[in-house]
Amino acid sequence: MATLSSPQVDAYIPRSYGNDLALISSLPPEILATVFRHFIDEWQSHPANGAPICVIFTHICRHWRQVAIASPTLWTYIIYIPPRWLGVMLERSKSASLFVAYDVTVSLRDCLEQIL
């Protein structure tokens, strides 16, 4: 937490307050989700830790997390992700069409056991 000090006021300001002031936070959720989608379309990979790229958006701030989780199309690119992420991806993609690329070094049985 940041501290605000003045002769009249001593108060704590939550860190999330600063996020609310950022201009990107004023975008409607539909536009922000479109920005996320363009990023995913360009990246179409995953971070070194093995998490799907769309997970990045859920770690920025509360608003971005809510928008990302509520946007099924962000979770439809299932590209070479570890089996542990399959359930999350399928749950969050809801009924949206999926794009799947499978890594042959991972057992298909292991992947399916994670989601069945």
C-alpha positions, 0 to 999 in steps of 0.5 A: 500500500502507498501512503498519502501524507499531507498536513491535513490527511494521513491515509493509505491508498490501495495499489489497485487505485492506481490501476483504476486511473490508467487510461486503459482501465477506462476502455469498455470490457469488449474493447479490452478483450479485443486488444487481448485477442490481437495480442494473442493472435500475434503471439500464439505461443506461451511464456517459458513457464508453460502457462497459456499466453492468455494467463498473462492478462489475469495477472495484471490487475483485478479488472483485466482478470475479470475481462479475460476470464469473461472472454471465452475466445481468449481461451480457445488457442490450445497450443502446445500447453502442458496437460495441467492447463487443459481443464482451465482452457476448456472451462474458460473457453465455454462453447467457443470453437477451439484451435488445438495444436498438439505436442507429440512429445506429450502423451495424448492419454495424459492430456485426456486424463486431465480433462475427463 
